[in-house]
Amino acid sequence: MEKTPLLTLLFLISLLLHTTNPARLTVSPSSSQFFKGDFVSLSCEEDDSSAGWTLRRNTSRDTRSQCGADWGSSSGSSCTISHIIPLDSGVYWCESREGPISNMVNLTVTGGSVILQSPVLPVMEGDDVTLLCKTKTTPSNLPAAFYKDGSLIRKQPTGHMTIQHVSRSDEGLYKCDISGHGESPSSWITVTDKPTNTTSPTTSVTPSPTSALPPDSTSFHPVIRLVCHLMVFIPYFISTFLMVSLYRRRAKGNATKMDCLSILIAFVLLKPV
């Protein structure tokens, strides 16, 4: 019976240790398309480095291949490809040894002369998004035509196109074309819902630093709450365990001076602050 408080304590600690936040895969330069020969860096951004995040990918020639072992150069939770080629086109993600995986990004590498620089990560509803049509050898301000799902959207004289206040209807497959240079590959742009505002419309609220961060940055709040609960209840579990253990020893006539010390410890732990 005296094992019950201790086992409960161990269970809560185990629950805390196995709470793992999903990593967030980022790409630098931030683009979903690259020219053959470009340098690309991928990184698993997560506070808990002990999770053991590994970069993996699926391409036309391999499945779940690991950075450092089959491609790229690995350094901790980061991976670099110094000379990317079209065969590196595919889906990339972070995976921990405990099972969870991050968001997935689709990278396209072309041997052509035109690419579309578009957001590699999902964009939030209401944000502005800028697309850039660029060539490998000439300035990036050439006139370009932009297409969505195969249909012409508009022609821009400087090669830039900004979609203001994006909505779910802007989600789709985009590409661009520069006359005399060629057409870019197509890339999918994903639009996510804007977080629901639960504040009353008549109430003025000053945004806090936390509210300005991306949604992923607040995913650790449950862990903080669990830690706080453990800090409150651990003394009671320990003191209960000591009292039960001492009671059983006294009943058997085996109480010692150390048991008296246990009583004092239990009294201190249970004493209200």
Secondary structure, DSSP 8 states (H G I E B T S, - for coil): -THHHHHHHHHHHHHHHT-----EEEEES--SEEETT--EEEEEE-S-GGG--EEEEEESS-SSEEBTTTBSEEETTEEEESS--GGG-EEEEEE-TTS-B---EEEEEESSSEEEE--SS-EETT--EEEEEEESSS-TTS-EEEEETTEEEEEETTSEEEE-S--GGG-EEEEEEETTTEE---EEE-EE------S-TT------TTTTS-GGGGTTHHHHHHHHHHHHHHHHHHHHHHHHHHHHHHHTT---HHHHHHHHHHHHHHS--
